[in-house]
Amino acid sequence: MEQVKFTEMKYGDAEDYLFLEPLEVEYASQTGDRIFGSLGALEGSFSGYQISRLGHSVQSATRAWRDGADTDWVVCALLHDIGDMYAPYNHGDYAAIVLEPFVREQCTWTTRTHADFQKYYYADKVGGDQNARDKYKGHAYFDDCVEFCERWDQTSFDPGYDDLPLEFFRSTVMEVFARTPYDPDVLRPGVREPLVNETVAAQRT
């Protein structure tokens, strides 16, 4: 069998769907490769900054790695703006949906909401609400998103910063997307891990 018999899903039989299942599993297993490969498109998104959106993403991840951040934080720092290409008005939601099955809830929430937290640095200068993040006050991960933006996001537009090469992060991205989707031991709802680990950071410098 090389392809299914049906042209409408409701007419598929067990043979059709048993044929498709391993193909879908194989395709899903290549998600990490596709995500990593898509980062190159960020090189051409957004003009006017001193570095590209890809440069910003790599710089964010580099800063996270040098702060001793764990795997989930580093990958979220690298991928937090991947939605800029296709969802410029809700890019945090886009990135969070991609990451949600594979990383800690804390990191997904931070990725999803970071755009509102970033407004603290610029919205008042363009007639917007600098305190848009205040609607999340009281949330368990509020302080984490504040720190994410302060340390890794708003700082990472510096063409003079010594970024690690994008390829450095490939194995980390592959590791994350090779995880079992929605594994409770990965998602760990309510668990907070620090963004900075000074012991690990000392080993990485």
C-alpha positions in Angstrom: 0.0 0.0 0.0 1.5 3.4 -1.0 -1.4 5.6 -0.2 -4.9 5.4 1.3 -7.9 4.5 -0.7 -10.2 7.3 0.4 -10.8 10.8 -0.8 -13.0 11.7 2.2 -11.9 10.7 5.7 -15.3 9.3 6.6 -14.8 6.6 4.0 -11.5 5.4 5.3 -11.3 1.9 6.7 -9.1 0.2 9.3 -6.5 -0.7 6.7 -6.2 2.9 5.6 -5.7 4.3 9.1 -3.3 1.5 10.2 -1.3 2.4 7.1 -1.2 6.1 8.1 -0.4 5.7 11.7 3.4 4.9 11.5 3.8 7.6 8.8 2.3 10.2 11.1 4.5 9.0 14.0 7.6 9.2 11.8 6.6 12.7 10.7 6.0 13.9 14.2 9.4 12.5 15.3 11.0 15.0 12.9 9.5 18.1 14.5 12.7 19.2 16.1 14.5 19.2 12.7 11.7 21.3 11.1 11.6 23.7 14.0 15.3 24.2 14.0 15.4 24.6 10.2 12.6 27.2 10.4 14.7 29.5 12.5 16.6 30.7 9.4 13.5 32.5 8.2 13.9 34.9 11.2 16.9 36.3 9.5 14.6 38.2 7.1 11.9 39.2 9.6 11.7 42.7 11.0 13.9 45.5 9.8 15.1 48.6 11.7 16.8 46.9 14.6 20.6 46.6 14.8 20.4 42.8 14.6 17.9 40.5 12.9 15.2 38.6 14.7 17.3 35.5 14.3 20.2 37.3 15.9 18.0 38.4 18.7 16.8 34.8 19.3 20.3 33.4 19.3 21.5 36.2 21.6 18.6 35.5 24.0 19.5 31.8 24.1 23.2 32.6 24.5 22.5 34.8 27.5 20.2 32.1 29.0 22.8 29.4 28.5 25.5 31.6 30.1 23.2 32.3 33.1 23.2 28.5 33.7 19.6 28.2 32.7 18.2 24.7 32.2 17.3 23.1 28.9 13.7 24.3 28.9 14.6 27.9 29.5 17.3 27.9 26.9 15.1 26.4 24.2 12.3 28.9 25.1 14.7 31.7 24.9 15.7 30.6 21.4 12.2 30.0 20.1 10.2 32.6 21.9 9.9 34.8 18.8 9.4 32.1 16.1 5.8 33.3 15.7 7.0 36.6 14.3 7.0 35.1 10.8 3.4 33.9 10.7 1.6 35.4 13.8 3.0 38.9 14.3 -0.1 40.0 16.4 0.0 37.0 18.7 3.5 35.6 18.3 3.8 34.5 21.9 0.8 32.3 21.6 2.2 30.8 18.4 5.5 29.9 20.0 3.8 28.6 23.2 1.6 26.2 21.2 4.7 24.8 19.5 6.5 24.4 22.8 3.6 23.3 25.1 3.8 19.5 24.7 7.5 19.4 25.3 8.6 21.9 28.1 7.7 22.8 31.6 4.4 24.7 32.1 6.4 27.6 33.6 8.3 28.1 30.4 5.2 27.8 28.2 3.4 30.4 30.2 6.3 32.8 30.0 6.6 32.3 26.3 2.9 32.9 25.8 2.8 36.1 27.8 6.2 37.7 27.2 5.0 40.2 24.6 2.8 42.0 27.2 5.7 42.0 29.7 8.1 43.4 27.0 5.7 46.5 26.7 7.1 47.6 30.0 10.2 48.8 28.1 8.7 50.7 25.3 4.9 51.0 25.2 4.7 54.4 27.0 6.9 55.8 24.2 4.4 55.0 21.5 1.1 55.7 23.3 0.6 52.2 24.6 0.2 50.7 28.1 3.6 50.2 29.7 1.9 48.2 32.5 0.1 45.7 30.3 1.8 43.0 32.3 -0.1 44.0 35.5 -3.1 42.0 34.4 -1.1 38.9 35.3 -0.1 40.1 38.8 -0.6 37.3 41.3 0.1 34.5 38.8 2.6 32.0 40.0 4.9 32.6 37.0 4.7 36.4 36.9 8.1 37.1 38.4 9.6 34.5 36.1 8.4 36.4 33.0 9.6 39.7 34.4 13.1 38.2 34.8 13.0 36.4 31.4 12.3 39.8 29.7 14.8 41.7 31.8 17.7 39.3 31.5 17.3 37.7 28.1 14.7 39.4 25.9 14.9 43.2 26.1 18.7 43.1 26.4 19.3 41.0 23.3 19.5 43.5 20.5 23.2 44.1 20.7 25.4 43.6 17.6 28.5 43.7 19.8 27.5 40.8 22.0 29.5 37.6 21.6 26.7 35.2 20.6 27.2 31.5 20.4 26.5 30.1 16.9 23.0 28.9 16.1 24.3 25.4 15.5 25.4 25.3 19.1 21.8 24.9 20.2 20.8 22.2 17.7 21.3 19.3 20.0 19.3 21.0 22.8 16.4 21.7 20.5 16.5 18.1 19.3 16.5 16.8 22.9 13.4 18.8 23.8 11.4 17.8 20.7 12.3 14.2 21.1 10.5 14.1 24.5 7.2 12.2 24.9 4.5 14.9 24.3 2.6 16.0 27.3 4.7 13.9 29.7 3.6 14.9 33.2 7.2 14.6 34.4 8.2 17.2 31.9 5.2 19.6 32.2 5.3 19.7 36.0 2.4 22.1 36.5 3.1 24.7 39.2 6.8 23.9 39.5 9.1 26.9 39.2 12.8 26.4 38.2 15.1 29.4 38.5 16.3 31.2 35.4 19.8 31.5 36.7 22.0 28.8 38.2 25.3 30.4 39.2 27.0 27.1 39.7 26.2 25.9 36.2 26.9 29.4 34.8 30.4 29.3 36.3 31.0 26.0 34.5 29.9 27.4 31.2 32.0 30.6 31.0 
